């Protein structure tokens, strides 16, 4: 990555099409109340074991939560995201956002990365080349230049940490307790939104519900089972397994 990057939004609307936008817990409530669909994405890892990226240890630990699995335990990370397989439901006919003043935090931060271990690469973004050839400096090194933008990034990371226990509890209430192993894939659920909104309204606490890991690699499954974890390779019915 260059030492610095410039950026100016061209208003093309491409970042609002075909992307599932991560939401905070409060944003998930708002999205559900407005009639939107939320997709739940889950991945797990073993502390200092399978799925734990050593160079990201602090980051992934702080945004995960411990759950029992088989005769052992693992940590899960849960993302609630606005389900946008096509155009965002809030785009108008001119590709303008109709909720711009109240748009989700991640939308405000784009195209900057939330994960501190992922460098911003223009080639990985949907923005046209001219977006990176104009405007003020966006990034110098790995840090946003605008202090307000930097504060939004920190707020998003903090929300991940603050919300994770309640997200896990919502998953347990709705029976979404099969995860994939971080780095191997993730499980994706499309909950019925009435039940999802009801679970969000309860603000439950996590319990001792036992989780399962969906693994389709026999060697990896054997390794995880050797650590006392419960695995499955049965075809999923209520979720999708998205492998890497």
N, C-alpha and C positions, 0 to 999 in steps of 0.2 A: 504494500500500500504506500502511496505517496505520503510524504511527511504532513502535507495538508491537502484538504479537499474543499472545493467550493461547491455550493449547491443553491439552486433556485427552482422551486416547484414550477412546472409548466402547466399544471392543471389538466394533465392528460387523463387522469382518472384510472390509470392502469393499476396503481397500488390498491385501489378499491374494488378490484375485480379478481375473483378466484383466490382470495386469501382469507383464511380463518384468523380473525383478529383477536389476540389474547385480551381478556377482560379481567379487571379486578372483581372482587366479590360484589361490591356495590354496583359496578357497571353491569355485571351479570344480572342483577336484580332489575336494573333499568331496561336492559335489552329484553329480558323475558316479559316485563310489564308492557313493553311496546309491541309485543307480538313477534319478536325475533326468535330464531332457533339458536340454541347453544350446543356446541360440540365439546365433549369432554375428552381430553387427551391425557393418558397416564403412562408413565414410565417409572422404573424402579431400579435400585442398585443395592449392593451390599457394601456396607462401610469398609473401606480398604480392601474390597474384593471385587467380584464381577460387576461390571457396569459403572464402577467408580473411576472417573477420569482423574488421575493423580494431580494433574496440573490445575484442575478446577475444584479441588476438594472443598475449600471453604465456601465457594459459591453454591455448589450443588447441595451441600449439607444444610445451608441456611434456608434454602427454598424447598426442603423436603420434610417428610414426617415419618417417624418409625411406625411400622405396622407388623403384626405377627403373620408369619407365612409358614405353613407346615409346623415343624418343631423348632423353628428358628425365627428370625425377624429380618426385615429389610426396610429400606426407606423409599417412599414414593413421592414423586413430584406430579402434581395435578394442574393442568391448564384448562380453564374455562375459556372458550373462544367463541366469538360471533361466527356462526356458520354461514360462510359466503362462498359456495361452490361456483357461483357466477357473479353477477354484479351485486354490489352491496345494496341492500334494500333501501338505503338512505341516499342513494344517488338520484339526482333528477335527470331530465332528458338532456341536459347540457353537461353531464358528468360533474355537477357541483354537489357538494355535501349539504344535505338539508338539515343536518344536526351539527353543523360546523362548530358552533359555540359550546356545544356539550359533547363533542365527539370523544371517543375513548382515549385514554392516556397514550396507548401505543400509537394511535393515529397521529397524535400531537408530536410524538417523538420521531416518527418515520422521516428520513430513511436511516437514522442512527440505530445501531444495534443496542439491545438491552443487555445481552450477555457480555460481560467485560472481556471474555476470552475469544469473542468472535470479532475480527477486524471488519471495519466497513469496507466493502468491495463494491464499487459501482456496477461491476459486471454481474453481481448477484441480485441487483435491484431491477425493478421494472421501468424505472425512469429513463426517458430518452437521453441520448448523449449530450444534447444541449443543456440539460439540467445541471450537468457537472462542469459546464464551461462558462457559467455566469453566476452572479449572486455573490454574497459575502462568504468568507471562510466559514465552513461548517465544523471541520475537524482539524486539529493540529496534533499529529502523533496519533493518540488514541482517545483524546479528550475533546468533547464539544467546546467550541469557542464561546458560545452564548451561555452565560451563567443560568438563565432561565431554562434553557434546554437541558443543561447538565442537571439542574434540580429536578426536572421531569424524569430524567433517566433514573436518578436516585430514588424518586418516589415510586417508580414502577418496580424497581428491585425490592424496595421495602414492602410494597404491597404483596409481592410474591411471598415474602417471609411472614408477614402478618396474617395472610389469608389461608395459608396452607393447612392448618389444623381444621378449620371450618370446611374447606374444600374436601378434605378427606372424609369428614363426618357426613357431608352431603352425599358423597359417593357411596358410603356405607349404607345410608338410609335408602338409597335407590338401588342397591345391589350391584353397583359398579365396582367390583372388587377383584377383577382380574387385570393385571398389569403386564406390560412387556418389560424386558430388561433394557436399561438405558444403553444406547449404542447398537442394540440389536433390532429395535423397533419401538413401537408404542401401540397401545390399544386405544380405540376411538369409539365413543358412545354417543348416540343421539337420543338423549332422554326425552320422554314425553314432557312437554313444557309445563303443563299444569302441575304434575308431580314435582318437577324440578323447582318451580317457583314456590311450591309448598314447603319443600325441604329447605330452600333458602330462607323462607320466613321463620322456620323453627330455630335457626342458628344452633343446630345440635352440637354436642361434643363427641369427639371420636370415642369409640368403644373398643373392645378386644376382638372385634370381627376379624376372622382369618382371611387373608388374601391368597391369591394364586398367581403364578407367573406363567404367561403363555410363551412357550418356547418351541420352535419347530426344528431346531438343530439338536440331534440326538446327543452329540458330544457335549454341547453346552448344557443341555438338560441334565445329563449325568453329573456334570460338575456341580450344578446348583443343587441337585438332590443330595449330593455328597455333603453339602453344607446344611442339610436339613430342611431345604425349601421345597414347597409344594409346586409342581409344575404340571402343565397340561399342554397337549398338542391337538386336542379335540377341535374340530371345526367350530368356530364361534357362532353363536346364534344371536346374542344380544349386543355384540360389539364387533368391530372389525380389527383384525391384527394387521398393522402396517409395518412390514419388515424393511430393513435397510439392506 
